[in-house]
Structure formats: structure tokens, C-alpha cells
Amino acid sequence: MMDKFKKVVTPKRVLALIILVLVLVFGFQNLNPVELTLIFFSVKVPLLVLILVLYVLGIISGWVYKKNDIKKIVSDVQKETKAELADLKKQVKSE
């Protein structure tokens, strides 16, 4: 039972939950409408909505960046491994 709890409640998830709660508290304390102006139009939205949308966009951006970063790391490791294997094959043949 405790092992299952430790797998679910990780420090990363606890930190993410704390940050989410802080963002929500901040957002609910700022419910007044603000004017959001983009290139061709402007719209009035509650500040809470703007905060939450930007928070979600930040999460998505971070996830995409991390995903691409991991792909690059895996690709680099694969290249290094292939180079090392080629060197080992040369060493075996020369002996």
C-alpha cells in the first residue's frame, strides 16, 4: 500500500500541485476583466481566464521543448554508440 502511494505521490507531482494551487489562488484573487489586444482585435476577458490560458500554454510549451530535448539526447547517444561499436569492431579485426 505504501509503495503504491510513493509511486503516485512523487516530489515532482507535489510541486506541480502546489504551483497549480498558487496559480488558482492568484487567479481567483484577480477576477476583474482586462482588455486583451491582439493585432486586429481586442477582447475583454476575466484576468483569471487569461492567467489560466497562459499557464496551460506554458505547460504545453515546456512539454514540447522537453520532448524535443529528449529526442535529441537519444539521437546523440545512438550516434555515439554506433561510433563506439565501429571502433570496437576495428580493434577486434586488428588483433
KETORBA-480118 format. One record per residue (C-alpha): residue in one letter; y, z, x. Coordinates in steps of 0.1 Angstrom, whole numbers, padded with zeros to 4 digits, always signed. Each point is the difference from the previous one (the first is absolute). Example, Ala and Ser with C-alpha at 12.3 -4.5 7.8 and 13.67 -1.06 7.14 Angstrom:
<atoms>
A-0045+0078+0123;S+0034-0007+0014;
</atoms>
This chain:
<atoms>
M+0000+0000+0000;M+0024+0009+0028;D-0008-0031+0019;K+0008-0022-0030;F+0033+0019-0003;K+0009-0006+0037;K-0008-0037-0004;V+0023-0003-0030;V+0028+0023+0012;T+0010-0014+0033;P+0033+0009+0019;K+0012-0036-0005;R-0005+0002-0038;V+0016+0034-0002;L+0031-0013+0019;A+0001-0031-0023;L-0001+0023-0031;I+0027+0022+0014;I+0022-0030+0007;L-0007-0014-0035;V+0010+0033-0016;L+0032+0001+0020;V+0009-0036-0010;L-0007+0008-0036;V+0021+0032+0001;F+0028-0019+0017;G-0002-0028-0025;F+0000+0023-0031;Q+0030+0018+0013;N+0018-0034+0002;L-0005-0015-0035;N+0035-0015-0003;P+0002-0038-0003;V+0012-0020+0030;E+0010-0036+0002;L-0023-0021+0021;T+0016-0032+0011;L-0021-0029+0015;I+0013-0034+0009;F+0005-0016-0034;F-0003+0030-0024;S+0005+0037-0004;V-0019+0024-0022;K+0004+0037-0008;V-0032+0020+0006;P-0007+0037+0002;L+0001+0012+0036;L-0035+0015-0005;V-0013-0035-0007;L+0017-0014+0031;I-0013+0028+0022;L-0036-0005-0013;V+0001-0038+0004;L+0013+0003+0035;Y-0026+0027+0008;V-0028-0023-0012;L+0014-0029+0019;G+0000+0021+0031;I-0036+0010-0005;I-0011-0036-0005;S+0020-0011+0031;G-0016+0027+0021;W-0035-0009-0013;V+0005-0037+0007;Y+0014+0008+0035;K-0029+0023+0008;K-0025-0025-0013;N+0014-0027+0023;D+0002+0024+0029;I-0037+0009-0004;K-0009-0037-0001;K+0018-0006+0033;I-0017+0030+0016;V-0034-0012-0011;S+0008-0035+0013;D+0011+0013+0033;V-0031+0022+0004;Q-0022-0030-0008;K+0017-0021+0026;E-0003+0027+0026;T-0037+0005-0008;K-0007-0037+0003;A+0018-0001+0034;E-0020+0030+0012;L-0033-0016-0012;A+0008-0032+0018;D+0007+0020+0032;L-0032+0019-0003;K-0019-0033-0005;K+0015-0013+0032;Q-0009+0031+0019;V-0036-0001-0013;K-0003-0037+0010;S+0014+0006+0034;E-0025+0027+0008;
</atoms>
